[in-house]
Amino acid sequence: MPTAADTASSVVDPDEVLAFARSLIAARSENPGGSEDEAAATAAEIVTGLGLRPEIVRSGAGRPSVVASVGSGSGPSLAWNGHLDTVPTGALDTWSVDPFAGEVVDGRLIGRGACDMKGPIAAALAAAAALGRAGVELRGTLTFHLAADEEDAGIHGTKVLWERGLLTQDAAIVGEPSELTLGLAERGGAWVTATAYGKAAHGSQPHRGVNAITSMARFLVRLPEVLPQIEHPLCGPPTVNAALIEGGNAPNVVPDRCTLDVDRRIIPGETDPDAVLAPFLALADDLRRTDPDVDVRAEIREWTPAAETRSDAAIADVIRRAAANQRGEAAADAGFTGITDARFYINEASIPTVIYGPGSLTVAHTADEWIDVDELVEGARIYARIFADALGA
Ligand SMILES: [Zn+2]
């Protein structure tokens, strides 16, 4: 006899998944540069159509997130989180189609947000629709957190939901595109600013000055030395990337200042900012020992902790079971290289949280961003199973 999860997954409507995704893609929400108002209104309209009562939660700056629940009772509670904003399109002539038209070409839905992550949001909402159609009675509560501002500052969305006391669920799924692998851990980041100090002089007499750009160049080529030889089983080793450099002010002046912004990604277990910064300072000291004129200083400007959920968390098992029943193979454990809103659930609210969604991060943020339509629908079917199973249907 089919279970409630079997029934719910079988009545997922591929046309509905696609229609939801296309309407969300059409509702522009580029961040930075735009707002989530249109996308929030579209999401609210979709969940209203499912019989839910959406609540719009605005940040102090007025950025909207949509919160909507289905089910009730004393059973378990589950949050499903997806962000409504997208990165900007970039130059339109790098796209082969209109980024907001939601065109399907060769089985791929193309558009800004197709995989990151309006497609996954559509899959989750279509799964909820399927539960309703299948007449699945939930003992517990499923709450959608469709959040603003994940892609840029990250302060107007899920963080606000946490500050308003809305992250209270027993477990959570962040539906970022994980290629349907089970994301149990994610890296964090330390934004390090290094500044080289020199001495200005006439460009025709460089020996009278100290060239800050040259000092920074020496620091820059040895940057890989700041990485400790450690590795996380799912997230791999930490990484370092020289992201932004600025120095000098005129072609005929010896530059007295050069700054470098470094993106140092941290892995779970790296919890001490001072320990991450120490090798940067040691490198600067070493350079100064060989040449006293080299004066490079470094500081951590921003620190975003990594996050990790135990592999034996109940929600992880629910997803493994749902994926196995739908696809005949369990979802492989994985680490997420990027930073997601899972960190608020895990680190701030102590909620066991996994990252699980259709689509691939490798095409997120690119021109012609796409998601495979079959994978999108498969994601919706697995979500339907997860919701039915986790909420005790
Ligand atoms: Zn994303």
Residues whose N, C-alpha, C, O or C-beta is under 5 A from the ligand:
A	BS01	ZN	D116 M117 E176
